[in-house]
Amino acid sequence: MSPLNIAALCFFFLCWLGYQPLLHALAKHRGRVINTDMTVIRAIWMRNMALRENRLMDGQLLGHALNSASFFASSNLILIAAAAGALFGGETTFRSASSLEVIRTSSRLLFEGQIALVLITLARGLLDFIWSIRQMNYCIAAVGAVPLTDDPTVLRQLGELASRVLNPALSSFNQGVRGYYFALAAAAWLFGPIPFMVATGGAVLLLLTRQHRSRSARAISEFRRLAEETDARIISGELEAVGIVAAKKGSGEVL
């Protein structure tokens, strides 16, 4: 493998494995990142879910998220089967691919490495989708187990705990979807090391732009701010009400 191919491969792994830490650093220093804002929004959702008597809508929303993860996992499995078929197709597949003018592969070993990289990227995405589905099922069980009680403090605590299950589940789902971007970038290696690096950098730039600069990112950031302010006022009102009730009980006991 040429030095340029090795450099392109190292650049890919740097971007692929370093994207998540880069996103966390961006959220910490500049704020307004969709993934971080959605973590807060989902936590507020779960707290409100616990306070509702009728949780049918929450169950439907969780079911929709579960169906989406299942769909992507199934699609990912089909793509893995296709990539594996090309990888294990032997000399026939290599000759067919090499006959194309746009394919830039110098040897069968390099060709198999290029296909294997796509396969590895998709396989990691599939594992993320599977873990996401399992965690969503855990969250559904937690939602169904929320007891009927009039204590808002306990309900909010239960909702907060449910969000600690839901947020990692949807974070894994996001990682699985992100795998498609990097799988496409990995496939660009078939066209040469330069297109490979350009596609990898483009994938990272596109992901970061959508996370931080898109209209959705701005709207979600504003939604988070308003939701947090409203939630804080509700909690403050509940604490004041509890304090008034406790004071009246205490006066009654003294009398």
PyMOL commands that set and color helices and strands:
alter all, ss='L'
color gray80, all
select helices_A, chain A and resi 3-29+34-51+56-87+91-98+108-144+152-191+193-212+215-254
alter helices_A, ss='H'
color red, helices_A
deselect
rebuild
show_as cartoon
